[in-house]
Amino acid sequence: IVILCPFLNLCRQWERELLKFGLKAVNCREGVSKWETEFEESYQKLHLGIENEIALIVSNATFLTEAFQSRFRHKVERSGAKHLIIADEVHNLGSPKIQKALPPEIPMRLGLSATPERHMDPVGTQAVYDYFGGIVAEYSLSRAIAEGRLCRYRYHPIMVQLTPEEADEYLEITRQLIPYLSNDSGELSEGALRLLMRRARLLAGADNKIDALDKVLGDLPEKPKKAIFYCGDGSTADKINDEEARQIQAVARLVSSNHDLRVRNFTFREKANEREEILRDFDSGFLDGIVAIRCLDEGIDLPDLRYGFLLASSTNPRQHIQRRGRLLRPAPGKDLAEIYDFIIEPPETGEDDASYNMERRFFKRELARVAEFCNDAFNGPDVLQNN
């Protein structure tokens, strides 16, 4: 059994789960010297009949290396063993580089994902389906809540206005975008993508979100323990930009100084052992919350989360689906999760019809997310009626 995982924390989670089934996995991650001996010995045990099955847990990064590929392909071709590939967060395997590394000679393949379609990448999505086949089983969030597999949640959309300076910059970006997005080809040029990124970063780091968060926390009847504060809206491969760095620092400072919450930042800047330490401290209750950026969207199991504060969300549906799912994991004594979603109100565009129509298109995506959250929320009908 070969389990592919995008992140090291997820590899460790799979390792713990496999132990419950009596399988001690070989962890193939980082340098070849750390796993080569155990890798070879496991196949020897299989060949000699000492073991009937073995498990390899491989990070996607290690899977792509020549060191792993050469050894693994040799075993697939020569060992005579039947192989099963399980790809966790399978949507990550749609990139051209990793497609070439997937062994065509292994017929048993299972892909797992809450969001198998790759955002704005139909070619990559089709490549995932071509290798793993079509969807064979689905389990909806509403069904999971109804059957007690996920907990119920209350949804609180918080409308936030841009500052006058931010609104001016936002409208200028919108005006520059009009020529790029006025055609219906569906293809975006590099210029359009750069402007959309500027716009997304402006919305993600809007100054008034900090004041809005301060008010929400101040109005809560008790201190929100087991909380996660999501900042940033880019992919995990992107570097943290200045706006995001300022936001994560401002959020951490606000919740610790003004609201006496013990929090730590969880980003890709922390080393793997630091991230494990943060997760342990959070699980034990030593930490009240985590301020996360570019992390904790996919896979990592934090079942005791009670509060989620979504300070930035991308237009990629995968992100809010993953984040909501992270908050709804069941835990002892957990009956309800609280989700606070900070949404920017579009500024007035004046008499410019083109800008107005573009803003309507952009904001419809935000409203679609609000409606989706309301559909399954415990208080969904009230939210829709009052907003």
ChimeraX attribute file (.defattr): number of C-alpha atoms within 10 A of each C-alpha:
attribute: neighborCount
match mode: 1-to-1
recipient: residues
	/A:1	16
	/A:2	17
	/A:3	23
	/A:4	26
	/A:5	27
	/A:6	21
	/A:7	20
	/A:8	22
	/A:9	20
	/A:10	20
	/A:11	23
	/A:12	16
	/A:13	14
	/A:14	20
	/A:15	20
	/A:16	14
	/A:17	12
	/A:18	15
	/A:19	11
	/A:20	9
	/A:21	8
	/A:22	8
	/A:23	15
	/A:24	15
	/A:25	22
	/A:26	21
	/A:27	22
	/A:28	25
	/A:29	20
	/A:30	15
	/A:31	12
	/A:32	15
	/A:33	11
	/A:34	12
	/A:35	15
	/A:36	16
	/A:37	11
	/A:38	16
	/A:39	21
	/A:40	14
	/A:41	12
	/A:42	18
	/A:43	19
	/A:44	14
	/A:45	14
	/A:46	16
	/A:47	14
	/A:48	9
	/A:49	10
	/A:50	11
	/A:51	12
	/A:52	10
	/A:53	15
	/A:54	17
	/A:55	20
	/A:56	20
	/A:57	24
	/A:58	25
	/A:59	21
	/A:60	22
	/A:61	17
	/A:62	19
	/A:63	22
	/A:64	17
	/A:65	14
	/A:66	12
	/A:67	14
	/A:68	21
	/A:69	16
	/A:70	10
	/A:71	13
	/A:72	16
	/A:73	15
	/A:74	11
	/A:75	15
	/A:76	15
	/A:77	11
	/A:78	9
	/A:79	13
	/A:80	10
	/A:81	14
	/A:82	11
	/A:83	18
	/A:84	15
	/A:85	19
	/A:86	19
	/A:87	22
	/A:88	24
	/A:89	20
	/A:90	24
	/A:91	23
	/A:92	19
	/A:93	27
	/A:94	22
	/A:95	16
	/A:96	11
	/A:97	10
	/A:98	14
	/A:99	16
	/A:100	11
	/A:101	15
	/A:102	16
	/A:103	14
	/A:104	9
	/A:105	10
	/A:106	13
	/A:107	13
	/A:108	12
	/A:109	15
	/A:110	17
	/A:111	23
	/A:112	15
	/A:113	17
	/A:114	19
	/A:115	15
	/A:116	19
	/A:117	20
	/A:118	21
	/A:119	14
	/A:120	11
	/A:121	11
	/A:122	12
	/A:123	12
	/A:124	20
	/A:125	20
	/A:126	16
	/A:127	17
	/A:128	23
	/A:129	17
	/A:130	10
	/A:131	18
	/A:132	19
	/A:133	13
	/A:134	11
	/A:135	11
	/A:136	7
	/A:137	6
	/A:138	8
	/A:139	8
	/A:140	9
	/A:141	17
	/A:142	15
	/A:143	12
	/A:144	14
	/A:145	18
	/A:146	13
	/A:147	10
	/A:148	13
	/A:149	14
	/A:150	23
	/A:151	21
	/A:152	23
	/A:153	24
	/A:154	18
	/A:155	22
	/A:156	19
	/A:157	16
	/A:158	17
	/A:159	14
	/A:160	20
	/A:161	18
	/A:162	20
	/A:163	13
	/A:164	10
	/A:165	8
	/A:166	17
	/A:167	19
	/A:168	14
	/A:169	16
	/A:170	20
	/A:171	18
	/A:172	13
	/A:173	16
	/A:174	21
	/A:175	16
	/A:176	14
	/A:177	20
	/A:178	15
	/A:179	11
	/A:180	17
	/A:181	16
	/A:182	10
	/A:183	10
	/A:184	7
	/A:185	7
	/A:186	8
	/A:187	11
	/A:188	13
	/A:189	10
	/A:190	10
	/A:191	12
	/A:192	18
	/A:193	13
	/A:194	13
	/A:195	16
	/A:196	16
	/A:197	15
	/A:198	15
	/A:199	18
	/A:200	20
	/A:201	20
	/A:202	18
	/A:203	27
	/A:204	25
	/A:205	23
	/A:206	22
	/A:207	19
	/A:208	14
	/A:209	24
	/A:210	19
	/A:211	13
	/A:212	17
	/A:213	22
	/A:214	16
	/A:215	11
	/A:216	13
	/A:217	17
	/A:218	13
	/A:219	10
	/A:220	9
	/A:221	7
	/A:222	8
	/A:223	14
	/A:224	17
	/A:225	18
	/A:226	21
	/A:227	25
	/A:228	25
	/A:229	24
	/A:230	25
	/A:231	23
	/A:232	27
	/A:233	24
	/A:234	23
	/A:235	14
	/A:236	15
	/A:237	8
	/A:238	10
	/A:239	12
	/A:240	19
	/A:241	11
	/A:242	10
	/A:243	15
	/A:244	22
	/A:245	14
	/A:246	13
	/A:247	22
	/A:248	23
	/A:249	12
	/A:250	13
	/A:251	23
	/A:252	21
	/A:253	15
	/A:254	18
	/A:255	21
	/A:256	15
	/A:257	11
	/A:258	12
	/A:259	14
	/A:260	12
	/A:261	20
	/A:262	17
	/A:263	25
	/A:264	19
	/A:265	19
	/A:266	24
	/A:267	18
	/A:268	17
	/A:269	12
	/A:270	12
	/A:271	11
	/A:272	13
	/A:273	11
	/A:274	12
	/A:275	19
	/A:276	16
	/A:277	12
	/A:278	21
	/A:279	21
	/A:280	13
	/A:281	16
	/A:282	23
	/A:283	17
	/A:284	10
	/A:285	14
	/A:286	13
	/A:287	19
	/A:288	23
	/A:289	30
	/A:290	25
	/A:291	22
	/A:292	20
	/A:293	26
	/A:294	20
	/A:295	18
	/A:296	21
	/A:297	19
	/A:298	21
	/A:299	23
	/A:300	18
	/A:301	15
	/A:302	18
	/A:303	19
	/A:304	22
	/A:305	26
	/A:306	25
	/A:307	22
	/A:308	25
	/A:309	19
	/A:310	23
	/A:311	27
	/A:312	26
	/A:313	23
	/A:314	18
	/A:315	15
	/A:316	15
	/A:317	15
	/A:318	20
	/A:319	18
	/A:320	19
	/A:321	18
	/A:322	17
	/A:323	20
	/A:324	19
	/A:325	18
	/A:326	23
	/A:327	26
	/A:328	29
	/A:329	21
	/A:330	22
	/A:331	14
	/A:332	7
	/A:333	7
	/A:334	15
	/A:335	14
	/A:336	18
	/A:337	24
	/A:338	21
	/A:339	24
	/A:340	18
	/A:341	22
	/A:342	21
	/A:343	22
	/A:344	20
	/A:345	14
	/A:346	19
	/A:347	17
	/A:348	12
	/A:349	19
	/A:350	8
	/A:351	8
	/A:352	10
	/A:353	10
	/A:354	15
	/A:355	20
	/A:356	17
	/A:357	13
	/A:358	18
	/A:359	17
	/A:360	12
	/A:361	11
	/A:362	13
	/A:363	16
	/A:364	12
	/A:365	14
	/A:366	17
	/A:367	12
	/A:368	11
	/A:369	18
	/A:370	19
	/A:371	16
	/A:372	13
	/A:373	22
	/A:374	21
	/A:375	15
	/A:376	19
	/A:377	22
	/A:378	17
	/A:379	15
	/A:380	19
	/A:381	13
	/A:382	12
	/A:383	17
	/A:384	12
	/A:385	7
	/A:386	6
	/A:387	7
